[in-house]
Amino acid sequence: MPNDPMTAVARYVDAFNRGDADAMAAQCADPMQILDGMAPHVWHGPTAGADWWRDVVAEGEHLGASQYRITLGEPRRVDVTGPHAYVVVPATRSAPSGG
C-alpha cells in the first residue's frame, strides 16, 4: 500500500539504523511528533526528527553508548484519516557498545 504509514516508519528506522539523519528527515511530515521514553519525551514540528536524533546521540554519549539500533514490533495501532496518520508501534533500542 503506497500510503501505508508503516512504510514511512520502516524507512525511518532503516535510516536510523544506518545513522543517516538526512534519510530519517526525508520520511518526516510537517507537522511531525515523536513520543519516546527518553527525555524530553516529546518532539514535534518541522525539526522533530532531527531534534530527536540529536537527543539520542547526546544520550548515547552521556551513557557511553553508540551504534544504536531500533527493532520494531508489530504495530498496535495504525489509523489513517485522509492525509493524517497515527501510528503506535513498540520499538526496542539497543546499542552494542552499552546503553
C-alpha atoms as a printed R data frame, in Angstrom:
   type eleno elety resid chain resno      x      y      z
1  ATOM     1    CA   MET     A     1  0.000  0.000  0.000
2  ATOM     2    CA   PRO     A     2  1.789  3.203 -1.145
3  ATOM     3    CA   ASN     A     3  0.227  5.392  1.568
4  ATOM     4    CA   ASP     A     4  0.751  2.918  4.391
5  ATOM     5    CA   PRO     A     5  2.277  4.937  7.250
6  ATOM     6    CA   MET     A     6  4.198  1.867  8.414
7  ATOM     7    CA   THR     A     7  6.240  2.121  5.203
8  ATOM     8    CA   ALA     A     8  7.477  5.540  6.310
9  ATOM     9    CA   VAL     A     9  8.111  4.224  9.838
10 ATOM    10    CA   ALA     A    10 10.148  1.289  8.480
11 ATOM    11    CA   ARG     A    11 12.163  3.592  6.200
12 ATOM    12    CA   TYR     A    12 12.800  5.955  9.105
13 ATOM    13    CA   VAL     A    13 14.029  3.095 11.288
14 ATOM    14    CA   ASP     A    14 16.207  1.713  8.488
15 ATOM    15    CA   ALA     A    15 17.798  5.156  8.107
16 ATOM    16    CA   PHE     A    16 18.249  5.388 11.884
17 ATOM    17    CA   ASN     A    17 19.999  2.022 11.932
18 ATOM    18    CA   ARG     A    18 22.390  3.335  9.243
19 ATOM    19    CA   GLY     A    19 22.929  6.606 11.157
20 ATOM    20    CA   ASP     A    20 21.566  8.582  8.181
21 ATOM    21    CA   ALA     A    21 19.863 11.624  9.719
22 ATOM    22    CA   ASP     A    22 19.063 13.134  6.290
23 ATOM    23    CA   ALA     A    23 17.204  9.982  5.179
24 ATOM    24    CA   MET     A    24 15.368  9.987  8.522
25 ATOM    25    CA   ALA     A    25 14.262 13.594  7.966
26 ATOM    26    CA   ALA     A    26 13.080 12.734  4.447
27 ATOM    27    CA   GLN     A    27 10.463 10.399  5.968
28 ATOM    28    CA   CYS     A    28  9.045 13.059  8.274
29 ATOM    29    CA   ALA     A    29  5.947 15.052  7.542
30 ATOM    30    CA   ASP     A    30  5.397 18.515  8.866
31 ATOM    31    CA   PRO     A    31  3.993 18.583 11.416
32 ATOM    32    CA   MET     A    32  5.568 15.501 12.964
33 ATOM    33    CA   GLN     A    33  5.516 14.302 16.520
34 ATOM    34    CA   ILE     A    34  7.693 11.693 18.226
35 ATOM    35    CA   LEU     A    35  6.912 10.277 21.660
36 ATOM    36    CA   ASP     A    36  9.681  8.358 23.428
37 ATOM    37    CA   GLY     A    37 10.601  7.106 26.871
38 ATOM    38    CA   MET     A    38 13.780  9.187 26.658
39 ATOM    39    CA   ALA     A    39 13.621 12.743 27.989
40 ATOM    40    CA   PRO     A    40 12.290 15.184 26.997
41 ATOM    41    CA   HIS     A    41  9.775 12.540 25.790
42 ATOM    42    CA   VAL     A    42  8.052 14.616 23.065
43 ATOM    43    CA   TRP     A    43  9.465 16.198 19.905
44 ATOM    44    CA   HIS     A    44  7.200 17.971 17.436
45 ATOM    45    CA   GLY     A    45  7.223 20.301 14.498
46 ATOM    46    CA   PRO     A    46  9.285 20.503 11.335
47 ATOM    47    CA   THR     A    47 12.541 19.576 13.106
48 ATOM    48    CA   ALA     A    48 11.144 16.771 15.302
49 ATOM    49    CA   GLY     A    49 13.175 14.028 13.636
50 ATOM    50    CA   ALA     A    50 16.439 15.961 13.705
51 ATOM    51    CA   ASP     A    51 15.865 17.129 17.278
52 ATOM    52    CA   TRP     A    52 15.107 13.587 18.435
53 ATOM    53    CA   TRP     A    53 18.228 12.261 16.649
54 ATOM    54    CA   ARG     A    54 20.363 14.954 18.309
55 ATOM    55    CA   ASP     A    55 18.999 13.931 21.711
56 ATOM    56    CA   VAL     A    56 19.566 10.208 21.021
57 ATOM    57    CA   VAL     A    57 23.203 10.901 20.138
58 ATOM    58    CA   ALA     A    58 23.645 13.124 23.218
59 ATOM    59    CA   GLU     A    59 22.130 10.480 25.493
60 ATOM    60    CA   GLY     A    60 24.400  7.871 23.932
61 ATOM    61    CA   GLU     A    61 27.457  9.993 24.605
62 ATOM    62    CA   HIS     A    62 26.312 10.519 28.191
63 ATOM    63    CA   LEU     A    63 25.768  6.759 28.676
64 ATOM    64    CA   GLY     A    64 28.863  5.697 26.753
65 ATOM    65    CA   ALA     A    65 26.736  4.013 24.095
66 ATOM    66    CA   SER     A    66 26.895  4.194 20.326
67 ATOM    67    CA   GLN     A    67 25.767  2.333 17.238
68 ATOM    68    CA   TYR     A    68 22.145  2.358 18.358
69 ATOM    69    CA   ARG     A    69 19.740  0.066 16.532
70 ATOM    70    CA   ILE     A    70 15.967  0.022 16.600
71 ATOM    71    CA   THR     A    71 13.915 -3.123 16.180
72 ATOM    72    CA   LEU     A    72 10.205 -2.656 15.568
73 ATOM    73    CA   GLY     A    73  7.468 -4.857 16.960
74 ATOM    74    CA   GLU     A    74  4.058 -5.397 15.432
75 ATOM    75    CA   PRO     A    75  2.020 -2.195 15.136
76 ATOM    76    CA   ARG     A    76 -0.580 -1.842 17.865
77 ATOM    77    CA   ARG     A    77 -2.484  0.870 16.078
78 ATOM    78    CA   VAL     A    78 -2.397  2.380 12.601
79 ATOM    79    CA   ASP     A    79 -5.115  4.925 11.892
80 ATOM    80    CA   VAL     A    80 -5.264  6.857  8.638
81 ATOM    81    CA   THR     A    81 -7.729  9.683  8.081
82 ATOM    82    CA   GLY     A    82 -7.169 11.484  4.814
83 ATOM    83    CA   PRO     A    83 -3.594 12.782  4.764
84 ATOM    84    CA   HIS     A    84 -3.091 12.184  8.506
85 ATOM    85    CA   ALA     A    85 -1.855  9.057 10.266
86 ATOM    86    CA   TYR     A    86 -1.472  7.965 13.857
87 ATOM    87    CA   VAL     A    87  0.840  5.010 14.477
88 ATOM    88    CA   VAL     A    88  1.622  3.167 17.707
89 ATOM    89    CA   VAL     A    89  4.363  0.582 17.331
90 ATOM    90    CA   PRO     A    90  6.543 -0.881 20.070
91 ATOM    91    CA   ALA     A    91 10.239 -0.433 19.449
92 ATOM    92    CA   THR     A    92 13.366 -1.647 21.167
93 ATOM    93    CA   ARG     A    93 16.512  0.466 21.049
94 ATOM    94    CA   SER     A    94 19.807 -1.246 21.664
95 ATOM    95    CA   ALA     A    95 23.473 -0.341 21.432
96 ATOM    96    CA   PRO     A    96 26.201 -2.955 21.126
97 ATOM    97    CA   SER     A    97 28.647 -0.665 22.945
98 ATOM    98    CA   GLY     A    98 26.478 -0.157 26.034
99 ATOM    99    CA   GLY     A    99 23.332  1.831 26.852
